[in-house]
């Protein structure tokens, strides 16, 4: 059974009858048969009479979940080209959040000289930026639930362009600090809201591969930022790095204006109850969404969505797991860059080339995950009578966690004993490969378990990610200087290994937790 992507416009799907309420009930009845609202039968042959009339993917047997409506404006009915253009733009915009944030890791050296302040003081800009990435993520999803996905993406990206230019033009540290904090808040929009778009536009069986594409840019971006910046400041002044970031952000803005459309779609309404789209420009600035806001939820209901989401134990536990793992991604990044420049005498030019190693790790993780996530899912379906449960998405993390733990441990020995920098490069790439695989598995699990809260679960993962970086930025350098790399990275290896037991617990008890706590039961659900 293949889990590869298929769009609603395929021949098999177009020749199938469009489903009405009675046919949609068949899909829910199939779920009831399994006894788990988060599980789905993907093989139509396993449904027998219940599967008659259900639309399937190209292979003729993978059930489309959710079943597309008869409304041509339903994003599930968009062409394959429009869907993948949407995903591509989203990936590029999501890339910019950590790309811009990580520029400050390298520019603090010349900034400390220019403004006559200690490097630890200059580093406060990075701390503020990371904190606001988390806050901005939560505001992204609650505002998107009320005002619509597209206008929030447009306005937040507009502010991201402006604040990036402010970073480049700042003439004092306080001005620069304010710009960096605001830039973090607004630039996170596609990173925090990415799962909303994936959920809105693609079918259930397509999610892992689409999340893998979107996550690839996110994981590579904290390394591409320092890589580009290191090359720039080797010859130019530090503001030029932020002017480059401003140019990239402006390109993202143009892509949104030219190519993106609204994806929010209330599946609780009949097709004839949805407002008729009039103008993409009006949707871009939120006019049409505002006129139809009474069909969604009140602002207070939208405000409570992130709170309701994190009250579900699987969401909270996944956030904690990501916090405990991504902290050391940032920690290793900060430690290695300092060690290479002080102990190994790397110039900014040398450091720029070194950052190709973790980028290669992210690429390998994405390429391996492209097939491995689907392979594990297909194997699970074959072993479980054609159906899949959300916990199947966690199996791959049992591979990713040991890779991260071993990589951190070896890096500690390599830095302590000054092994060849190639050893550092290889195991830094290994750690990044592990977090890339784990990121996709974690997001796919939460999206399968709580499709109605696609934006909220994604935002909480961003909170875990950025708060881990926030914490590591404060403790890492002093910890390494005080205890040495072996003891510091050894402790971090233990934390990474212990965090793996969270995934083990979710694999064993996750289904019972989900059934005990139930769905998120929002006023408006875009799930199935």
Secondary structure, DSSP 4 states (H G I P E B T S, - for coil): -------TTSHHHHTSPPP-HHHHHHHHHHHHHHT-TT-EE-BGGGGGGGGTT--B-TTSSBB-SSPP-S-TTSGGGS-HHHHHHHHHHHHHHHHHHHHHHHHHHHHHHHHHHHHT--HHHHTHHHHHHHHHHHHHHHHHHHHHHHH-HHHHHHHHHHHHHHHHHHHHH--SHHHHHHHHHHHHHHHTHHHHHHHHHHHHHS-GGGHHHHHHHHHHHHHHHHHHHHHHHHHHHHHS-THHHHHHHHHHHHHHHHHHHHH-------TTS-GGGSPPP--HHHHHTTHHHHHTGGGT--HHHHHHHHHHHHTSHHHHHHHHHHHHHHHHHHHHHHHHHHHHHHTS---HHHHHHHTHHHHHHHHHHHHHHHHHHHHHHHHHHHHTTTEE-GGGGGTTHHHHHHHHHHHHHHHHHHHHTT--HHHHHHHHHHHHHHHHHHHHHHHHHHHHH-GGGHHHHHHHHHHHHHHHHHHHHHHHHHHHHHH-HHHHHHHHHHHHHHHHHHHHHHHHHHHHHHHHH-----SS----
